[in-house]
Amino acid sequence: MTYTPFSIDGADRPGRWLVICDHAANTVPDCIAGGTLGLDGADMERHIAYDIGAAGVSHALAERLNGPAIFSNFSRLVIDPNRGEDDPTLLMKLYDGTIIPANRNADHGEREHRLNTCYRPYHDALAKLAARPATVIVSIHSFTPQLRGKPKRPWEIGVLYARDARLAVPLMDRLRQEAGLTVGDNEPYSGHLPGDTIDRHALQQGRPNVLIELRSDLIADAKGQQAWAELLAPILETTLAQTQL
């Protein structure tokens, strides 16, 4: 079977929203390091390998927004699609206390192999979807409730943005006021990195955008994923209408 590094839901849906799920899967393709990064199954099920629950939320959210969604089909530990090509963390060697054996000595040739096999086809497909007229981008991620040796994270949801806060700020207001949520303002991570997905497909073209981080324990099962999609969809739509973007 031919390996495909991405999947797309609802490519023909007419809605303006494009849902992106950069870290949808914990897949290690057979053509990368023999299909294993040297980690055991328990580590590959952790947040270090993919964004737990994000794919399920993205599927359900895109359906409710009547727009397409794109999903990676490779672990962030194979290569991180939410990084620029020159980012030193593109191939992570250590993540939340875990060494990634297959990445420790990965050379330039291996990096190019992973870029050409996974990263570049994913971003090429994403660029085609984003080029539809009047596209608005929402990127869905999840974060672990607690990193090793760190305090628990108090937020149910985080809203990330860099130099474009047109959607992010009113969205945070609505999430707090209408849903009563503890919302992270550029938490648990800060903004975006040069060359990351939002920078590449939204900021550089002036497309309205927002990145949403959901706490993974709240979306670990289908019920939670559906519930968050049902909560987010009308708030996103109302916020977009409010901003008149």
PLY file of the C-alpha trace (Angstrom):
ply
format ascii 1.0
element vertex 245
property float x
property float y
property float z
element edge 244
property int vertex1
property int vertex2
end_header
0.00 0.00 0.00
1.34 3.43 -0.95
1.95 5.68 2.02
0.01 8.96 2.08
1.26 11.61 4.53
-2.07 13.41 4.91
-5.82 12.98 4.64
-8.55 15.47 3.80
-12.18 15.53 4.92
-14.83 17.42 3.03
-12.65 18.91 0.30
-15.80 20.10 -1.51
-17.55 21.66 1.48
-18.27 25.30 0.66
-17.75 26.92 4.07
-15.00 29.49 4.58
-13.38 27.68 7.48
-10.39 25.39 6.92
-9.64 23.16 9.91
-6.00 22.08 10.27
-4.78 19.24 12.46
-0.98 19.24 12.30
-0.44 16.57 14.94
-3.30 14.21 14.15
-1.43 10.88 14.13
1.32 8.91 15.85
2.18 7.03 12.65
5.77 6.13 11.79
5.84 5.21 8.08
7.66 1.98 7.21
9.99 3.98 4.96
11.17 6.09 7.92
13.72 4.44 10.24
12.23 1.03 9.46
8.85 2.04 10.86
10.06 2.66 14.40
11.71 5.54 16.20
13.05 3.22 18.89
10.33 4.10 21.38
8.01 1.62 23.04
4.27 1.61 22.47
3.54 3.50 25.68
5.68 6.45 24.60
4.10 6.49 21.15
0.69 6.84 22.83
1.84 9.87 24.84
1.39 13.51 23.92
4.99 13.59 22.72
4.03 11.58 19.62
0.78 13.34 18.63
-1.96 15.63 19.90
-4.33 13.35 21.77
-7.96 13.93 20.77
-7.22 16.70 18.28
-8.11 14.65 15.19
-11.54 13.72 16.54
-12.33 17.33 17.41
-11.14 18.47 13.99
-13.29 15.95 12.12
-16.40 16.96 14.07
-15.66 20.69 13.97
-15.09 20.78 10.21
-18.40 19.02 9.65
-20.23 21.57 11.81
-18.49 24.49 10.11
-19.23 22.94 6.69
-15.62 23.34 5.66
-12.71 21.04 4.79
-10.16 19.66 7.21
-6.64 18.36 6.66
-4.82 15.90 8.91
-1.20 14.82 9.08
-0.51 11.09 8.90
2.88 11.04 10.62
4.03 11.51 14.17
5.41 14.86 15.20
8.47 12.85 16.29
9.06 11.75 12.69
9.12 15.40 11.67
7.08 18.27 13.07
4.87 19.91 10.43
4.25 22.84 12.75
7.83 24.06 12.42
9.73 25.91 9.72
12.09 23.81 7.62
15.11 25.42 9.26
13.81 25.09 12.83
16.24 23.14 15.06
13.30 21.29 16.67
12.04 19.94 13.33
13.41 16.52 14.35
13.09 16.35 18.11
15.85 14.49 19.93
14.42 14.93 23.44
10.81 15.61 24.35
9.34 15.88 27.85
12.11 13.75 29.31
12.10 11.09 26.57
15.03 10.58 24.20
14.01 9.79 20.61
16.59 7.15 19.55
16.03 7.32 15.77
16.49 11.10 15.82
19.68 11.33 17.86
22.00 10.84 14.89
19.68 11.79 12.03
21.80 13.53 9.40
20.98 15.98 6.60
20.06 13.16 4.22
17.60 11.68 6.71
16.13 15.11 7.34
15.60 15.64 3.59
14.08 12.16 3.29
11.51 12.99 5.96
10.84 16.43 4.50
10.16 14.95 1.07
8.19 11.94 2.33
5.99 13.63 4.93
6.39 17.33 5.55
6.42 18.85 2.07
3.51 16.82 0.62
1.41 17.74 3.66
2.13 21.45 3.29
1.62 21.36 -0.48
-1.84 19.87 0.03
-2.61 22.36 2.78
-1.58 25.27 0.55
-4.03 24.14 -2.15
-6.90 23.96 0.34
-6.03 27.33 1.88
-5.99 29.00 -1.55
-9.78 28.78 -1.80
-11.40 32.25 -1.81
-11.89 33.95 1.58
-10.41 31.09 3.61
-10.40 31.40 7.40
-8.03 29.04 9.22
-8.55 27.36 12.58
-5.78 25.03 13.72
-6.63 22.46 16.40
-4.05 21.15 18.87
-4.09 19.60 22.32
-1.83 19.96 25.34
-1.08 17.57 28.16
-2.52 18.52 31.58
0.93 18.31 33.15
4.48 18.01 31.88
6.88 15.83 33.85
8.16 17.71 36.88
5.99 20.75 36.13
2.84 22.12 37.81
-0.60 21.22 36.51
-1.90 23.44 33.76
-5.12 25.25 34.77
-6.55 26.08 31.35
-9.25 24.08 29.58
-8.42 25.85 26.35
-5.67 28.05 25.03
-5.91 30.55 22.17
-2.65 31.23 20.36
-1.85 34.09 18.02
1.13 36.09 16.87
0.83 39.38 15.01
-2.79 38.78 13.96
-5.22 38.85 16.88
-8.33 39.82 14.89
-10.09 36.54 15.66
-8.17 35.49 18.75
-9.06 38.33 21.12
-12.84 38.38 20.52
-12.83 34.57 20.55
-11.21 34.53 23.99
-13.81 36.98 25.26
-16.66 34.80 24.05
-15.11 31.60 25.42
-14.83 33.22 28.83
-18.18 35.00 28.89
-20.44 32.54 27.06
-18.84 29.22 27.99
-17.33 30.16 31.36
-13.97 28.64 30.46
-10.52 29.19 31.89
-8.83 30.45 28.73
-5.09 30.71 28.15
-4.02 33.86 26.31
-1.05 32.51 24.34
-0.91 29.73 26.93
0.34 27.06 27.49
2.54 28.13 24.57
3.33 31.57 23.30
2.23 32.75 19.86
3.80 31.14 16.81
7.22 30.35 15.42
8.60 31.74 12.15
7.74 29.31 9.37
5.18 27.33 11.37
1.83 26.34 9.86
-0.07 29.50 10.74
2.80 31.72 9.64
3.17 29.86 6.37
-0.49 29.49 5.38
-2.25 32.38 7.13
-0.04 35.23 8.32
1.99 35.54 5.14
-1.21 35.82 3.06
-3.21 37.93 5.51
-5.80 35.19 6.06
-7.88 35.38 9.25
-6.72 32.69 11.64
-6.63 31.30 15.13
-4.89 28.37 16.79
-6.79 26.53 19.52
-5.17 24.31 22.14
-7.49 21.97 24.08
-6.46 20.13 27.23
-6.12 16.53 26.18
-7.88 14.94 29.16
-11.06 16.78 28.09
-11.00 15.34 24.54
-9.56 11.88 25.13
-12.73 10.11 23.98
-15.33 10.55 21.26
-17.89 12.05 23.65
-15.51 14.81 24.71
-14.41 15.45 21.12
-17.99 15.84 19.94
-18.90 18.05 22.89
-16.03 20.45 22.23
-16.80 20.62 18.52
-20.42 21.44 19.34
-19.29 24.16 21.75
-16.65 25.70 19.48
-18.47 25.76 16.13
-21.16 28.36 16.93
-18.73 30.51 18.92
-16.27 30.52 16.01
-19.04 31.41 13.56
-20.37 34.19 15.78
-16.89 35.58 16.36
-16.15 35.62 12.63
-19.42 37.43 11.94
-18.65 39.93 14.75
-15.25 40.78 13.27
-16.64 41.14 9.74
-13.45 39.60 8.37
0 1
1 2
2 3
3 4
4 5
5 6
6 7
7 8
8 9
9 10
10 11
11 12
12 13
13 14
14 15
15 16
16 17
17 18
18 19
19 20
20 21
21 22
22 23
23 24
24 25
25 26
26 27
27 28
28 29
29 30
30 31
31 32
32 33
33 34
34 35
35 36
36 37
37 38
38 39
39 40
40 41
41 42
42 43
43 44
44 45
45 46
46 47
47 48
48 49
49 50
50 51
51 52
52 53
53 54
54 55
55 56
56 57
57 58
58 59
59 60
60 61
61 62
62 63
63 64
64 65
65 66
66 67
67 68
68 69
69 70
70 71
71 72
72 73
73 74
74 75
75 76
76 77
77 78
78 79
79 80
80 81
81 82
82 83
83 84
84 85
85 86
86 87
87 88
88 89
89 90
90 91
91 92
92 93
93 94
94 95
95 96
96 97
97 98
98 99
99 100
100 101
101 102
102 103
103 104
104 105
105 106
106 107
107 108
108 109
109 110
110 111
111 112
112 113
113 114
114 115
115 116
116 117
117 118
118 119
119 120
120 121
121 122
122 123
123 124
124 125
125 126
126 127
127 128
128 129
129 130
130 131
131 132
132 133
133 134
134 135
135 136
136 137
137 138
138 139
139 140
140 141
141 142
142 143
143 144
144 145
145 146
146 147
147 148
148 149
149 150
150 151
151 152
152 153
153 154
154 155
155 156
156 157
157 158
158 159
159 160
160 161
161 162
162 163
163 164
164 165
165 166
166 167
167 168
168 169
169 170
170 171
171 172
172 173
173 174
174 175
175 176
176 177
177 178
178 179
179 180
180 181
181 182
182 183
183 184
184 185
185 186
186 187
187 188
188 189
189 190
190 191
191 192
192 193
193 194
194 195
195 196
196 197
197 198
198 199
199 200
200 201
201 202
202 203
203 204
204 205
205 206
206 207
207 208
208 209
209 210
210 211
211 212
212 213
213 214
214 215
215 216
216 217
217 218
218 219
219 220
220 221
221 222
222 223
223 224
224 225
225 226
226 227
227 228
228 229
229 230
230 231
231 232
232 233
233 234
234 235
235 236
236 237
237 238
238 239
239 240
240 241
241 242
242 243
243 244
